[in-house]
């Protein structure tokens, strides 16, 4: 792992009192990351272990391999046609998952011409060598269902099965890139970061989260293969304050509007809200209010649009209480 401050060049000489915070963005490419080493990195770098994904589970690894092993527009040798490799769920039970590998034949316009099931994938959850916790690791069974295939389709069939096995081996061992991106986003949420550019996934990170931002930079350097987390100082100017104001109000709008829609539906339809959902809404509201206060103090400006929506949210929550639409928790009287 590359050690050292990622701001040793451009940002090292900038005084902290001149900063609003940090601009951050990241990318993850072709990771080969195992769960326990990732957990150790989080601990060593002072990151929040609550942001970590759940440990790999055999059934999830099987389903991930089914998703990733699909392919499309593969030329069929000796023809002007193409093949799509599809893997379709057939049945699921507490101990058995059954999916089919299918070759879909299409023309150059993607018009479907044929559909051949070539193999059953059967994953037995309650079988296989027990892991360190004594739980079955699962057993994979691949059954070819179509024996008579032309030479070209036989090659496609072998290729599809080989690719699935490769994806399955990876899925049993490594965390996929999508899960890692979700992990980084959870960590950024815990750092009170928010998006400055939604399409480009560029974040604003508060100044007091510099050490964790640097930890993320080291983490993605450790992941390697072209992955990276980059941070640059955001100088305190009026223009930058206006940018933060606009970006944060967009975030509040999105979060508050979703809650307002749910609350309005409950009010209009007189639809009761469970106690658990109510507590979750109150927690989300408090976090929004707290962050609005924090960023309003940071830029020394009022959030006009966000303030209106937060006031509407508060009014809607009070109206829910007034109309008695909260279901009592189990075992408690209304």
BALUM-533548 format. One record per residue: residue in three letters; y negated, z, x of N, C-alpha, C in turn; residue number from 1. Coordinates in steps of 0.05 Angstrom, whole numbers, plus 5000, padded with zeros to 4 digits. Atoms other than C-alpha are relative to their C-alpha. Layout:
residues N
(r ALA,(Y,Z,X),(Y,Z,X),(Y,Z,X),NUM)
...
end
This chain:
residues 334
(r UNK,(5024,5000,5017),(5000,5000,5000),(4975,5000,5017),1)
(r UNK,(5025,5000,4986),(4930,4985,5023),(4984,5025,4992),2)
(r UNK,(5014,4975,5005),(4892,5050,5030),(4970,4995,5005),3)
(r UNK,(5029,5001,4995),(4817,5063,5031),(4984,4994,4975),4)
(r UNK,(5018,5004,5023),(4757,5058,4985),(4996,4970,4995),5)
(r UNK,(5005,5028,5006),(4754,4991,4949),(4971,4992,5000),6)
(r UNK,(5029,5006,4999),(4678,4997,4952),(4989,5003,5028),7)
(r UNK,(5009,4996,4973),(4676,5004,5027),(4980,4979,5010),8)
(r UNK,(5019,5021,4992),(4637,4939,5033),(4976,5000,4982),9)
(r UNK,(5023,5005,5017),(4591,4920,4976),(4988,5025,4988),10)
(r UNK,(5011,4978,5016),(4584,4986,4939),(4995,5026,5016),11)
(r UNK,(4999,4974,4986),(4589,5039,4993),(4972,5011,5005),12)
(r UNK,(5026,4991,4993),(4515,5042,5010),(4981,5005,4977),13)
(r UNK,(5017,4997,5023),(4488,5046,4939),(4999,5029,4991),14)
(r UNK,(5002,4972,5008),(4461,5114,4918),(5009,5004,4971),15)
(r UNK,(4988,4995,5026),(4497,5144,4858),(4978,5002,4978),16)
(r UNK,(5021,4996,5020),(4431,5161,4823),(4988,4974,4990),17)
(r UNK,(5010,5026,5008),(4415,5087,4819),(5020,4985,4982),18)
(r UNK,(4978,5013,5015),(4480,5071,4781),(5001,5008,4971),19)
(r UNK,(4992,4994,5027),(4495,5066,4708),(5029,5006,4998),20)
(r UNK,(4971,4997,5001),(4569,5061,4722),(5012,4978,5016),21)
(r UNK,(4985,5020,4985),(4620,5010,4745),(5009,4978,4981),22)
(r UNK,(4988,5023,5015),(4641,4941,4721),(5028,4996,5012),23)
(r UNK,(4972,5003,4990),(4716,4932,4725),(5015,4978,4985),24)
(r UNK,(4983,5020,5013),(4766,4877,4711),(5026,5000,5017),25)
(r UNK,(4974,5000,4986),(4839,4867,4730),(5018,4977,4991),26)
(r UNK,(4980,5020,5007),(4897,4820,4730),(5027,5009,5011),27)
(r UNK,(4972,4993,4991),(4973,4829,4735),(5016,4975,5000),28)
(r UNK,(4985,5024,4997),(5018,4775,4761),(5027,5005,5012),29)
(r UNK,(4972,4999,4990),(5094,4772,4769),(5007,5027,5012),30)
(r UNK,(4994,4974,4989),(5105,4847,4777),(5030,5005,5002),31)
(r UNK,(4973,4990,4998),(5170,4878,4800),(4998,5030,5004),32)
(r UNK,(5006,4972,4999),(5157,4950,4783),(5021,5016,4985),33)
(r UNK,(4980,4983,5013),(5209,5003,4769),(4985,5025,4989),34)
(r UNK,(5014,4979,5014),(5193,5062,4724),(4994,5025,5018),35)
(r UNK,(5003,4975,4985),(5204,5122,4771),(4979,4996,5023),36)
(r UNK,(5021,5003,4980),(5163,5093,4829),(4972,4997,4988),37)
(r UNK,(5026,5002,5013),(5107,5076,4780),(4990,5027,4992),38)
(r UNK,(5007,4973,5007),(5108,5147,4754),(4990,5016,5024),39)
(r UNK,(5007,4986,4976),(5104,5173,4825),(4972,4991,5009),40)
(r UNK,(5026,5011,4992),(5044,5127,4840),(4978,5012,4982),41)
(r UNK,(5020,4988,5018),(5007,5154,4778),(4994,5028,5010),42)
(r UNK,(5003,4972,4991),(5019,5225,4804),(4984,5001,5026),43)
(r UNK,(5013,5000,4974),(4998,5209,4875),(4971,4992,4999),44)
(r UNK,(5027,5011,5001),(4935,5172,4855),(4982,5015,4981),45)
(r UNK,(5017,4984,5018),(4911,5224,4805),(4994,4986,4974),46)
(r UNK,(5004,5013,5026),(4919,5179,4744),(5013,5016,4978),47)
(r UNK,(4990,4984,5023),(4937,5204,4675),(5028,4991,4992),48)
(r UNK,(4972,5007,5005),(5013,5205,4666),(5004,4995,4970),49)
(r UNK,(4998,5006,5029),(5001,5203,4590),(4997,4970,4995),50)
(r UNK,(5004,5029,5003),(4983,5130,4600),(5025,4984,5006),51)
(r UNK,(4976,5014,4992),(5052,5113,4627),(5016,4990,4975),52)
(r UNK,(4983,5009,5022),(5099,5072,4583),(5025,5018,4999),53)
(r UNK,(4975,4985,5002),(5164,5102,4558),(5020,4989,5020),54)
(r UNK,(4980,5010,4982),(5223,5097,4606),(5016,4977,4987),55)
(r UNK,(4985,5023,5010),(5265,5033,4599),(5024,5009,4984),56)
(r UNK,(4976,4994,5016),(5317,5036,4544),(5017,4975,4998),57)
(r UNK,(4983,5024,4999),(5378,4990,4544),(4996,4980,4977),58)
(r UNK,(5004,5018,5023),(5367,4962,4474),(4974,4985,5002),59)
(r UNK,(5026,5014,4996),(5294,4946,4490),(5002,4979,5022),60)
(r UNK,(4997,5019,4979),(5314,4912,4554),(5015,4975,4990),61)
(r UNK,(4986,5023,5011),(5363,4868,4516),(4981,4983,4983),62)
(r UNK,(5018,5015,5018),(5310,4848,4464),(4978,4986,5017),63)
(r UNK,(5020,5012,4983),(5259,4835,4519),(5012,4975,5013),64)
(r UNK,(4987,5023,4988),(5309,4788,4554),(5003,4978,4980),65)
(r UNK,(4998,5021,5021),(5320,4751,4488),(4973,4986,4996),66)
(r UNK,(5027,5012,5004),(5245,4740,4482),(4992,4983,5024),67)
(r UNK,(5010,5014,4976),(5232,4719,4554),(5018,4977,5008),68)
(r UNK,(4982,5021,4991),(5293,4674,4562),(4997,4974,4984),69)
(r UNK,(5005,5024,5016),(5268,4624,4510),(4985,4980,5017),70)
(r UNK,(5013,5021,4985),(5243,4557,4535),(4994,4977,4981),71)
(r UNK,(5006,5022,5018),(5214,4493,4506),(4995,4974,5016),72)
(r UNK,(5005,5027,4989),(5207,4418,4518),(5014,4995,5026),73)
(r UNK,(4983,5006,4976),(5264,4412,4568),(5011,4972,4996),74)
(r UNK,(4989,5027,5003),(5281,4338,4580),(5031,5001,4999),75)
(r UNK,(4970,5002,5002),(5353,4322,4558),(5008,4976,5017),76)
(r UNK,(4992,5022,4982),(5385,4280,4614),(5012,4976,4985),77)
(r UNK,(4989,5024,5011),(5400,4208,4596),(4989,4992,4972),78)
(r UNK,(5012,5006,5026),(5356,4209,4533),(4970,5002,5002),79)
(r UNK,(5029,4995,5002),(5283,4208,4512),(4994,5023,4982),80)
(r UNK,(5003,4976,5017),(5293,4273,4474),(4996,5025,5017),81)
(r UNK,(5006,4975,4987),(5276,4345,4490),(5016,5022,4986),82)
(r UNK,(4986,4976,5011),(5309,4413,4479),(4982,5024,5001),83)
(r UNK,(5012,4973,5000),(5279,4479,4458),(5022,5020,5000),84)
(r UNK,(4980,4978,4999),(5320,4540,4477),(4989,5023,4984),85)
(r UNK,(5009,4978,5018),(5313,4591,4421),(5021,5022,5000),86)
(r UNK,(4982,4977,5003),(5343,4660,4415),(4992,5015,4976),87)
(r UNK,(5007,4990,5027),(5346,4686,4344),(5017,5025,4993),88)
(r UNK,(4986,4975,5009),(5362,4755,4317),(5017,4994,4976),89)
(r UNK,(4981,5004,5022),(5423,4755,4271),(5004,5027,4985),90)
(r UNK,(4996,4974,5013),(5437,4829,4258),(4995,5023,5019),91)
(r UNK,(5005,4976,4984),(5420,4899,4282),(5012,5023,4985),92)
(r UNK,(4990,4975,5012),(5455,4965,4270),(4995,5022,5021),93)
(r UNK,(5004,4977,4982),(5455,5033,4302),(5014,4997,5027),94)
(r UNK,(4985,5003,4975),(5505,5011,4354),(5005,4972,5010),95)
(r UNK,(4994,5027,4992),(5506,4935,4357),(4976,4982,4993),96)
(r UNK,(5020,5021,5004),(5453,4880,4366),(5013,4973,5004),97)
(r UNK,(4989,5027,4998),(5473,4808,4353),(4978,4979,4998),98)
(r UNK,(5019,5021,5000),(5429,4749,4372),(5014,4974,5008),99)
(r UNK,(4988,5026,4994),(5445,4674,4378),(4981,4984,5019),100)
(r UNK,(5014,5020,4984),(5425,4625,4433),(5004,4973,4986),101)
(r UNK,(5000,5025,5014),(5407,4559,4400),(4986,4978,5016),102)
(r UNK,(5014,5023,4989),(5390,4490,4427),(4989,4983,4977),103)
(r UNK,(5013,5016,5020),(5340,4455,4383),(4991,4974,5012),104)
(r UNK,(5007,5026,4990),(5334,4380,4395),(4976,4989,4986),105)
(r UNK,(5024,5011,5011),(5266,4349,4385),(4993,4973,5014),106)
(r UNK,(5010,5024,4988),(5232,4282,4398),(4974,5005,5014),107)
(r UNK,(5025,4997,4985),(5168,4270,4438),(4977,5011,4983),108)
(r UNK,(5021,4989,5019),(5127,4289,4375),(5008,5028,4990),109)
(r UNK,(4990,4974,5007),(5166,4355,4370),(5012,5001,4972),110)
(r UNK,(4986,5001,5025),(5201,4331,4307),(5028,5009,5004),111)
(r UNK,(4974,4989,4997),(5265,4370,4297),(5022,4980,4992),112)
(r UNK,(4979,5020,5005),(5328,4327,4302),(5028,5014,4999),113)
(r UNK,(4974,4987,5000),(5385,4377,4312),(4997,5029,5008),114)
(r UNK,(5001,4971,4996),(5403,4450,4318),(5028,5009,5005),115)
(r UNK,(4973,4992,4992),(5464,4475,4356),(5001,5028,5011),116)
(r UNK,(4996,4973,4990),(5485,4547,4364),(5020,4999,5023),117)
(r UNK,(4982,5003,4977),(5516,4553,4433),(5012,5026,5009),118)
(r UNK,(4988,4975,4991),(5528,4627,4444),(4990,5024,4983),119)
(r UNK,(5007,4974,5013),(5529,4696,4412),(4994,5020,5023),120)
(r UNK,(5006,4978,4982),(5495,4753,4450),(5005,5026,4984),121)
(r UNK,(4993,4974,5013),(5525,4820,4431),(4995,5023,5019),122)
(r UNK,(5007,4977,4984),(5496,4884,4457),(5010,5025,4986),123)
(r UNK,(4989,4976,5011),(5536,4947,4446),(4986,5024,5011),124)
(r UNK,(5017,4978,4990),(5489,5006,4451),(5016,5024,5009),125)
(r UNK,(4985,4975,4995),(5542,5061,4452),(5022,4996,5021),126)
(r UNK,(4981,5005,4979),(5582,5030,4510),(4986,4998,5027),127)
(r UNK,(5012,5003,4974),(5572,5021,4584),(5000,5026,5016),128)
(r UNK,(5000,4977,4982),(5567,5068,4643),(4977,5019,4993),129)
(r UNK,(5021,4981,5007),(5529,5132,4626),(4979,5002,5022),130)
(r UNK,(5021,4998,4981),(5461,5139,4659),(4997,5029,5010),131)
(r UNK,(5004,4973,4989),(5432,5201,4694),(4999,5021,4979),132)
(r UNK,(5002,4980,5023),(5420,5234,4626),(5025,5001,4984),133)
(r UNK,(4975,5000,5014),(5491,5220,4604),(5001,4981,4976),134)
(r UNK,(5001,5019,5023),(5470,5165,4554),(5013,4974,5008),135)
(r UNK,(4988,5025,4994),(5509,5100,4550),(4978,4979,5009),136)
(r UNK,(5019,5020,4990),(5475,5044,4589),(5001,4974,4984),137)
(r UNK,(4998,5025,5016),(5498,4991,4539),(5018,4980,5013),138)
(r UNK,(4982,5021,4989),(5547,4934,4546),(4993,4973,4987),139)
(r UNK,(5007,5027,5009),(5529,4860,4541),(5025,4983,4999),140)
(r UNK,(4978,5018,5004),(5578,4810,4514),(4989,4972,4992),141)
(r UNK,(5009,5027,5006),(5565,4734,4515),(5024,4983,4992),142)
(r UNK,(4978,5016,5011),(5610,4691,4472),(4990,4972,4995),143)
(r UNK,(5007,5028,5006),(5604,4615,4475),(5012,4992,4973),144)
(r UNK,(4991,5007,5027),(5608,4589,4404),(5004,4971,4996),145)
(r UNK,(4995,5029,5003),(5607,4514,4416),(5012,4990,5026),146)
(r UNK,(4985,5008,4975),(5659,4490,4466),(4996,4971,5006),147)
(r UNK,(5001,5029,4995),(5652,4415,4456),(4971,4991,5001),148)
(r UNK,(5028,5009,4996),(5586,4392,4485),(5000,4976,5019),149)
(r UNK,(5003,5022,4981),(5564,4328,4519),(4991,5011,5027),150)
(r UNK,(5006,4991,4973),(5551,4331,4594),(4971,5012,5001),151)
(r UNK,(5028,4991,4999),(5475,4337,4584),(4996,5027,4986),152)
(r UNK,(5003,4975,5015),(5481,4392,4531),(5015,5022,5013),153)
(r UNK,(4985,4980,4985),(5533,4428,4573),(4982,5012,5022),154)
(r UNK,(5018,4990,4979),(5482,4433,4629),(4978,5017,4988),155)
(r UNK,(5021,4985,5014),(5429,4457,4580),(5011,5027,4992),156)
(r UNK,(4987,4975,5009),(5478,4509,4553),(5003,5019,5024),157)
(r UNK,(4996,4983,4976),(5496,4534,4623),(4973,5011,5010),158)
(r UNK,(5027,4992,4991),(5422,4536,4641),(4989,5023,4983),159)
(r UNK,(5010,4980,5018),(5404,4576,4579),(5013,5027,5003),160)
(r UNK,(4985,4975,4997),(5458,4628,4589),(4994,5012,5027),161)
(r UNK,(5006,4990,4973),(5443,4634,4664),(4972,5013,5000),162)
(r UNK,(5027,4989,5002),(5369,4645,4648),(5000,5026,4985),163)
(r UNK,(4999,4975,5015),(5385,4698,4597),(5011,5022,5018),164)
(r UNK,(4988,4980,4982),(5429,4735,4647),(4980,5010,5021),165)
(r UNK,(5020,4993,4981),(5373,4733,4698),(4978,5017,4988),166)
(r UNK,(5020,4984,5013),(5322,4759,4649),(5010,5027,4992),167)
(r UNK,(4988,4974,5007),(5370,4813,4626),(5002,5018,5024),168)
(r UNK,(4998,4983,4976),(5382,4837,4697),(4972,5011,5008),169)
(r UNK,(5027,4991,4995),(5306,4840,4708),(4991,5022,4981),170)
(r UNK,(5010,4982,5021),(5293,4875,4642),(5013,5027,5002),171)
(r UNK,(4987,4974,4997),(5343,4930,4658),(4987,5016,5022),172)
(r UNK,(5010,4987,4976),(5307,4946,4723),(4969,5002,5001),173)
(r UNK,(5029,5002,4996),(5234,4925,4719),(4984,5002,4974),174)
(r UNK,(5019,4999,5022),(5175,4939,4673),(4986,4973,4999),175)
(r UNK,(5012,5026,5002),(5147,4874,4646),(4969,5001,5001),176)
(r UNK,(5029,5002,4996),(5075,4850,4656),(4984,5009,4976),177)
(r UNK,(5014,4992,5025),(5055,4860,4583),(4999,5031,4998),178)
(r UNK,(4999,4971,5001),(5077,4933,4585),(4981,5013,5021),179)
(r UNK,(5018,4990,4980),(5039,4944,4650),(4971,4996,4992),180)
(r UNK,(5028,5004,5009),(4975,4914,4620),(4993,5021,4979),181)
(r UNK,(5005,4980,5020),(4982,4961,4561),(4996,5027,5013),182)
(r UNK,(5002,4975,4985),(4990,5018,4611),(4972,5003,5012),183)
(r UNK,(5027,5000,4988),(4925,4999,4647),(4979,5004,4979),184)
(r UNK,(5020,4997,5022),(4888,4993,4581),(5000,5029,4990),185)
(r UNK,(4999,4972,5009),(4912,5063,4560),(4985,5017,5020),186)
(r UNK,(5014,4985,4979),(4887,5090,4627),(4970,4997,4998),187)
(r UNK,(5029,5005,5003),(4820,5057,4617),(4989,5014,4976),188)
(r UNK,(5009,4985,5024),(4815,5087,4547),(4996,5029,5007),189)
(r UNK,(5002,4972,4993),(4828,5155,4577),(4976,5005,5019),190)
(r UNK,(5023,4998,4983),(4771,5141,4626),(4974,4994,4985),191)
(r UNK,(5023,5006,5017),(4724,5127,4567),(4987,4973,5006),192)
(r UNK,(5010,5027,4994),(4716,5055,4589),(4999,4984,4974),193)
(r UNK,(5000,5018,5023),(4698,5001,4540),(4994,4971,5009),194)
(r UNK,(5003,5028,4992),(4696,4925,4540),(4971,4991,5000),195)
(r UNK,(5026,5013,4999),(4633,4890,4562),(5003,4971,4991),196)
(r UNK,(4994,5027,5009),(4664,4822,4551),(5028,4999,4989),197)
(r UNK,(4973,4999,5012),(4722,4819,4502),(5018,4977,5009),198)
(r UNK,(4984,5023,4992),(4745,4749,4521),(5009,5002,5029),199)
(r UNK,(4994,4999,4972),(4743,4763,4595),(5012,5027,5009),200)
(r UNK,(4989,4974,4994),(4769,4835,4592),(4985,5013,5023),201)
(r UNK,(5017,4986,4980),(4711,4862,4633),(4991,5026,4988),202)
(r UNK,(5004,4973,5010),(4702,4937,4626),(4976,5013,5013),203)
(r UNK,(5019,4982,4989),(4646,4987,4635),(5014,5027,5004),204)
(r UNK,(4987,4974,4993),(4671,5051,4670),(4978,5020,5007),205)
(r UNK,(5021,4980,4994),(4627,5114,4671),(5001,5009,5029),206)
(r UNK,(5002,4993,4972),(4604,5139,4739),(5020,5023,5007),207)
(r UNK,(4983,4977,4994),(4646,5203,4734),(5029,4993,5001),208)
(r UNK,(4972,5009,4999),(4710,5161,4731),(5005,4983,5025),209)
(r UNK,(4997,5017,4977),(4701,5129,4799),(5027,5004,5014),210)
(r UNK,(4975,4995,4985),(4761,5164,4831),(5024,4987,4986),211)
(r UNK,(4977,5012,5014),(4808,5140,4777),(4998,4969,5000),212)
(r UNK,(5003,5029,4997),(4779,5070,4780),(5010,4991,5027),213)
(r UNK,(4990,5006,4974),(4793,5070,4854),(5031,5004,5001),214)
(r UNK,(4971,4996,5002),(4863,5097,4838),(5013,4976,4987),215)
(r UNK,(4989,5025,5012),(4875,5037,4792),(4999,4977,5019),216)
(r UNK,(5001,5021,4979),(4852,4991,4848),(5023,5002,5019),217)
(r UNK,(4978,4996,4982),(4903,5022,4894),(5027,4995,4986),218)
(r UNK,(4975,5004,5015),(4957,5020,4840),(5006,4971,4998),219)
(r UNK,(4995,5028,5003),(4949,4946,4827),(5004,4986,5027),220)
(r UNK,(4994,5010,4973),(4947,4933,4902),(5029,5006,5007),221)
(r UNK,(4972,4992,4996),(5014,4970,4905),(5018,4981,4984),222)
(r UNK,(4984,5018,5017),(5041,4927,4848),(5002,4972,5014),223)
(r UNK,(4999,5024,4983),(5022,4866,4890),(5005,4974,4985),224)
(r UNK,(4994,5027,5011),(5042,4793,4878),(4975,4988,4986),225)
(r UNK,(5024,5011,5012),(4970,4774,4864),(4986,5017,4979),226)
(r UNK,(5012,4982,5019),(4955,4833,4819),(4976,5014,5013),227)
(r UNK,(5023,4987,4989),(4888,4868,4827),(4983,5013,4979),228)
(r UNK,(5020,4986,5017),(4838,4917,4797),(4974,5001,5017),229)
(r UNK,(5025,5004,4985),(4766,4904,4818),(4977,5016,4986),230)
(r UNK,(5022,4985,5010),(4705,4949,4810),(4975,4993,5016),231)
(r UNK,(5026,5005,4987),(4632,4935,4825),(4979,5019,4988),232)
(r UNK,(5020,4982,5011),(4572,4982,4817),(4981,4985,4981),233)
(r UNK,(5019,5011,5019),(4526,4969,4758),(4974,5015,5003),234)
(r UNK,(5026,4988,4994),(4454,4982,4778),(4984,5006,4975),235)
(r UNK,(5016,4991,5024),(4409,5020,4729),(4975,4984,4998),236)
(r UNK,(5024,5016,5006),(4360,4968,4703),(4999,4998,4969),237)
(r UNK,(5004,5003,5029),(4332,4956,4633),(5019,4979,4988),238)
(r UNK,(4983,5022,5009),(4372,4892,4627),(5029,5010,4997),239)
(r UNK,(4973,4990,5001),(4437,4928,4643),(5004,5020,4978),240)
(r UNK,(4999,4981,5022),(4421,4983,4593),(5003,4985,4973),241)
(r UNK,(4998,5016,5025),(4412,4930,4539),(5028,4988,4997),242)
(r UNK,(4972,5011,5001),(4479,4899,4558),(5019,5021,4990),243)
(r UNK,(4982,4979,5008),(4514,4966,4551),(4996,5007,4971),244)
(r UNK,(5006,4994,5028),(4479,4980,4485),(5014,4980,4982),245)
(r UNK,(4988,5021,5017),(4502,4913,4455),(5030,5002,5001),246)
(r UNK,(4971,4999,4998),(4573,4919,4481),(5012,5024,4987),247)
(r UNK,(4990,4976,5013),(4582,4990,4458),(4997,4999,4970),248)
(r UNK,(5003,5002,5029),(4554,4976,4389),(5021,4981,4989),249)
(r UNK,(4978,5018,5009),(4605,4919,4383),(5026,5016,4998),250)
(r UNK,(4976,4984,5000),(4660,4968,4401),(5000,5020,4976),251)
(r UNK,(5002,4981,5023),(4636,5020,4350),(5003,4985,4974),252)
(r UNK,(4998,5016,5024),(4629,4966,4298),(5030,4994,4993),253)
(r UNK,(4972,5007,5004),(4702,4944,4307),(5016,5025,4992),254)
(r UNK,(4984,4975,5006),(4730,5016,4307),(4992,5012,4973),255)
(r UNK,(5009,4988,5025),(4686,5042,4251),(5006,4983,4976),256)
(r UNK,(4995,5017,5022),(4695,4981,4207),(5029,5002,4990),257)
(r UNK,(4972,4997,5008),(4771,4988,4207),(5004,5026,4985),258)
(r UNK,(4997,4975,5014),(4766,5061,4187),(4986,4999,4973),259)
(r UNK,(5014,5002,5025),(4714,5045,4134),(5016,4984,4979),260)
(r UNK,(4983,5016,5018),(4759,4991,4104),(5022,5017,4988),261)
(r UNK,(4978,4983,5010),(4817,5041,4099),(4990,5020,4981),262)
(r UNK,(5011,4979,5018),(4772,5094,4068),(4991,4988,4974),263)
(r UNK,(5009,5013,5025),(4741,5046,4018),(5024,4992,4982),264)
(r UNK,(4976,5006,5015),(4811,5023,3997),(5010,5025,4985),265)
(r UNK,(4990,4975,5012),(4831,5095,3985),(4981,5009,4977),266)
(r UNK,(5020,4992,5021),(4766,5109,3945),(5002,4982,4976),267)
(r UNK,(5000,5019,5023),(4769,5046,3902),(5025,5003,4984),268)
(r UNK,(4974,4999,5014),(4843,5052,3886),(5008,5029,4994),269)
(r UNK,(4994,4972,5002),(4841,5128,3886),(5028,5006,5011),270)
(r UNK,(4974,4998,4986),(4899,5124,3935),(5000,5023,5019),271)
(r UNK,(5000,4977,4983),(4916,5190,3967),(5006,4994,5030),272)
(r UNK,(4996,5002,4972),(4915,5197,4043),(5017,5023,5009),273)
(r UNK,(4983,4978,4991),(4970,5236,4077),(4985,5018,5019),274)
(r UNK,(5014,4980,4982),(4950,5299,4115),(5000,4990,5029),275)
(r UNK,(4999,5010,4972),(4974,5268,4180),(4980,4978,5006),276)
(r UNK,(5019,5022,4996),(4933,5205,4171),(4971,5010,4999),277)
(r UNK,(5027,4988,5002),(4872,5247,4151),(4992,5013,5026),278)
(r UNK,(5006,4987,4975),(4876,5289,4214),(4995,4979,5022),279)
(r UNK,(5003,5021,4980),(4884,5225,4256),(4972,4987,4996),280)
(r UNK,(5027,5012,5005),(4821,5195,4222),(4978,5018,5010),281)
(r UNK,(5021,4981,4991),(4781,5258,4236),(4998,5000,5031),282)
(r UNK,(5000,5001,4971),(4802,5256,4309),(4987,4975,5011),283)
(r UNK,(5012,5025,4992),(4784,5183,4315),(4969,5000,4996),284)
(r UNK,(5029,4998,5005),(4716,5197,4283),(4986,5017,5020),285)
(r UNK,(5013,4983,4981),(4701,5254,4330),(4998,4987,5027),286)
(r UNK,(5001,5014,4975),(4718,5211,4390),(4978,4979,5000),287)
(r UNK,(5021,5020,5002),(4672,5156,4366),(4972,5013,5002),288)
(r UNK,(5025,4986,4999),(4615,5205,4354),(4994,5011,5028),289)
(r UNK,(5003,4989,4973),(4626,5238,4422),(4992,4978,5020),290)
(r UNK,(5006,5022,4981),(4625,5171,4459),(4973,4989,4994),291)
(r UNK,(5026,5010,5007),(4564,5148,4420),(4978,5018,5012),292)
(r UNK,(5019,4981,4988),(4527,5211,4442),(4998,4996,5030),293)
(r UNK,(4999,5003,4971),(4550,5202,4513),(4985,4975,5010),294)
(r UNK,(5012,5025,4990),(4528,5130,4520),(4971,4997,4991),295)
(r UNK,(5028,4999,5008),(4464,5141,4481),(4984,5015,5021),296)
(r UNK,(5014,4985,4979),(4445,5194,4533),(4999,4984,5026),297)
(r UNK,(4999,5015,4975),(4466,5148,4589),(4978,4980,5002),298)
(r UNK,(5019,5021,4999),(4421,5091,4570),(4973,5008,4988),299)
(r UNK,(5025,4990,5012),(4368,5134,4536),(4990,4983,4978),300)
(r UNK,(5007,5017,5023),(4369,5091,4474),(5017,5009,4976),301)
(r UNK,(4985,4995,5024),(4391,5100,4402),(5017,4975,4994),302)
(r UNK,(4983,5022,5009),(4449,5058,4376),(4994,4996,4971),303)
(r UNK,(5009,5004,5028),(4417,5030,4313),(5023,4991,4982),304)
(r UNK,(4978,5011,5018),(4474,4988,4284),(5023,5020,5000),305)
(r UNK,(4978,4982,4998),(4527,5036,4310),(4994,5026,4985),306)
(r UNK,(5008,4975,5014),(4488,5096,4283),(5003,4997,4970),307)
(r UNK,(4997,5005,5029),(4486,5065,4213),(5029,5001,4992),308)
(r UNK,(4971,5000,5008),(4561,5053,4213),(5013,5027,5003),309)
(r UNK,(4989,4973,4997),(4577,5122,4239),(4991,5018,4977),310)
(r UNK,(5010,4984,5023),(4533,5152,4184),(5016,4992,4974),311)
(r UNK,(4984,5009,5023),(4571,5110,4132),(5028,5011,5002),312)
(r UNK,(4974,4989,4996),(4636,5133,4162),(5001,5029,4992),313)
(r UNK,(5002,4971,5007),(4615,5206,4156),(4998,5003,4969),314)
(r UNK,(5003,4998,5029),(4594,5195,4083),(5026,4994,4986),315)
(r UNK,(4975,5008,5013),(4660,5161,4066),(5021,5022,5003),316)
(r UNK,(4982,4978,4996),(4700,5218,4096),(4994,5023,4981),317)
(r UNK,(5008,4979,5018),(4660,5268,4056),(5007,4993,4971),318)
(r UNK,(4993,5009,5027),(4672,5227,3992),(5030,5003,4995),319)
(r UNK,(4971,4996,5002),(4747,5228,4005),(5006,5029,4994),320)
(r UNK,(4996,4971,5004),(4744,5304,4009),(4991,5007,4971),321)
(r UNK,(5012,4993,5026),(4700,5308,3947),(5018,4992,4977),322)
(r UNK,(4983,5010,5021),(4749,5267,3906),(5029,5011,5001),323)
(r UNK,(4974,4987,4997),(4809,5308,3930),(5023,4981,5005),324)
(r UNK,(4980,5020,4995),(4847,5249,3957),(5017,5005,5025),325)
(r UNK,(4983,4993,4977),(4881,5286,4015),(5025,5013,4990),326)
(r UNK,(4974,4988,5007),(4955,5299,4005),(5003,5026,5017),327)
(r UNK,(4994,4976,4984),(4972,5371,4025),(5024,4996,5018),328)
(r UNK,(4976,5001,4982),(5020,5380,4084),(5024,5011,4985),329)
(r UNK,(4975,4991,5013),(5092,5391,4064),(5002,5030,5002),330)
(r UNK,(4996,4971,5001),(5106,5462,4043),(4974,5015,4995),331)
(r UNK,(5025,4987,5005),(5032,5476,4030),(4990,4992,4972),332)
(r UNK,(5011,5006,5026),(4999,5481,3962),(4975,4984,5003),333)
(r UNK,(5025,5016,5000),(4943,5432,3944),(4976,5018,4998),334)
end
